[in-house]
Amino acid sequence: MKRAKLNQTDTTQRSDSIDRALITGNLNEFDPVAVEVVSGSDWECVWDELVKKYHYLGYQRLLGHSLKDLAFIHERPVAALSWSAPALKLAARDCFIGWSAEQQKRHLKQIAGNSRFLVMPWVRIPSMASHALAQNIARLPLDWQRQFNQRLLLETFVDGRFYKGTYYKASNWLHVGHTQGSTKQGKGYRYHGSRKEIYLYVIEPDFRNMIGCQQKPAPFGLEAVGRNAPAQIIISGGNH
């Protein structure tokens, strides 16, 4: 289903025209959540403004190949998500995958990073966030293949100081460890001391055979409870 084109030409007016009245109730009381790619559409400016205003990290230009998605209920945006280039080096992730340096160079492009996930502040619907994330993941392989290439894995980071990763856990993501608390700066890395939890989602269960690798033990100090979990995440069952 295509969203109606916005009439306004000013970005701020487009964002301000969104109905921010409280949406509350149970998920089954509403029409199904509709997730759509908004990159390159009239709604992309709305995505930018909503993320800039309501996401705790604000808006930043997405790196590499990227897609922006909005989740709608009753034609109203209820969540914003984006997918973009993964981290270049990530010890816990790289050991979970088990690839060599040469394999990493070849296959890193087959990881997509969930760089933004925002649930709109006017939404109070239990389980809506994990449902929207699952809907987005279900369509992501086809959306990404149309634009770029096939994905094997998805990755994201959760700042444990503010969030518990509830949406990801409920959507079958695997916690594999945490970062070392540094960020890329120029040709090197700068230590900032703020570690983030690392979550992965496996789209292609046979990804290790496709790469030709085996899982390695997690680096000391970066372990996660689920580091020895199988590649395929078993279905069970905040913003970051």
SVG drawing of the C-alpha trace seen along z (x, -y; Angstrom):
<svg xmlns="http://www.w3.org/2000/svg" viewBox="-10 -25 55 50">
<polyline fill="none" stroke="black" stroke-width="0.4" points="0.0,0.0 1.4,-3.4 1.3,-6.4 -0.4,-9.5 2.0,-12.2 2.4,-15.0 1.2,-18.4 3.7,-20.6 7.0,-21.5 8.7,-22.6 10.3,-19.8 9.3,-21.2 5.7,-21.7 5.6,-18.1 6.8,-16.8 4.6,-19.2 1.5,-18.0 1.8,-14.5 -1.1,-13.8 0.6,-13.4 -2.5,-12.4 -1.9,-9.5 -2.4,-6.1 -3.2,-3.5 -4.7,-0.1 -3.9,3.5 -2.3,4.4 -5.2,6.5 -7.5,3.5 -5.8,1.8 -5.4,2.4 -2.2,4.4 1.0,2.5 2.2,1.5 6.0,1.1 7.2,-0.7 10.5,-1.9 10.4,-5.7 13.9,-6.3 13.6,-8.6 9.9,-9.3 8.1,-12.4 8.1,-10.7 11.9,-10.6 12.0,-14.2 9.4,-13.2 11.6,-10.3 14.5,-12.7 12.7,-15.2 11.0,-12.7 14.4,-10.9 16.1,-14.3 13.5,-15.4 12.7,-12.2 15.6,-9.8 18.1,-10.2 21.0,-10.1 19.3,-12.5 19.7,-12.4 23.0,-11.5 23.7,-10.8 23.5,-7.1 26.7,-5.4 27.0,-3.2 24.0,-1.5 21.0,-2.5 17.2,-2.2 14.8,-4.2 11.4,-2.7 8.3,-3.9 5.7,-1.8 2.1,-3.0 -1.1,-2.3 -4.2,-4.0 -2.0,-6.1 -0.1,-7.5 3.7,-6.9 4.2,-4.8 7.9,-3.8 10.9,-4.8 13.7,-2.3 16.9,-2.5 19.4,0.0 22.9,-1.0 26.6,0.1 27.8,2.3 30.7,1.7 34.0,2.3 35.5,4.3 33.5,5.8 35.3,8.5 32.3,10.2 30.4,10.2 33.5,11.4 34.1,14.3 30.4,15.3 30.6,15.4 34.1,17.0 35.4,15.5 39.0,14.8 40.3,11.3 40.1,12.1 36.6,13.6 35.5,10.5 36.7,8.2 34.6,10.2 31.4,10.6 31.2,7.6 28.9,6.0 26.4,8.8 25.7,7.4 23.1,4.6 23.1,2.5 19.9,1.4 21.3,-2.1 18.0,-3.7 14.9,-2.3 12.4,-4.9 9.0,-4.3 7.0,-7.5 6.4,-9.0 2.6,-9.2 2.4,-5.4 1.4,-3.3 0.6,0.1 2.2,3.2 4.2,5.4 3.8,3.0 7.6,2.2 8.7,5.9 5.9,6.5 7.0,3.6 10.6,4.8 9.6,8.3 7.5,6.9 10.4,4.8 12.8,7.8 10.4,10.0 10.5,7.6 14.1,6.4 15.8,9.2 13.7,8.4 13.9,4.6 17.7,4.8 18.1,7.2 16.2,4.8 18.5,2.0 21.8,3.6 22.6,7.2 21.5,10.2 22.0,10.0 23.3,12.8 23.1,11.0 21.7,8.0 23.4,6.2 22.5,3.5 23.8,1.9 21.9,1.1 23.1,-1.4 22.5,0.5 22.6,-2.7 19.2,-3.7 17.6,-0.6 17.4,3.2 17.1,4.4 13.5,5.6 12.3,5.1 15.2,7.0 14.9,9.9 11.2,10.2 12.0,10.2 14.5,13.1 17.7,11.2 20.8,12.9 22.9,11.0 26.5,11.9 28.5,9.5 29.4,5.9 31.6,3.3 35.0,2.3 33.8,-1.3 35.7,-3.0 34.7,-4.7 36.3,-5.2 38.1,-8.5 40.1,-9.2 42.4,-6.3 42.3,-5.1 39.9,-4.6 39.1,-6.8 38.2,-5.3 35.1,-6.8 34.4,-4.2 30.7,-3.7 30.2,0.0 27.1,1.0 25.4,4.4 25.7,6.2 22.7,8.0 22.7,10.0 19.8,11.5 20.5,14.3 18.6,14.1 20.5,17.0 20.8,19.9 23.6,21.6 25.7,18.4 28.8,20.1 28.9,22.7 28.4,20.0 31.3,18.1 33.4,21.2 34.0,20.5 33.3,21.8 32.3,19.9 35.2,18.9 35.1,18.4 34.3,14.8 37.2,12.6 37.7,12.5 35.6,9.8 33.3,9.4 31.3,12.6 27.6,13.0 25.3,15.7 24.3,16.6 27.7,16.9 27.4,20.6 23.9,20.5 23.2,22.1 23.3,19.9 19.5,20.1 17.6,18.1 14.7,20.0 11.3,18.2 9.9,17.7 7.6,15.8 13.2,-0.9 14.4,-2.8 18.1,-2.4"/>
</svg>
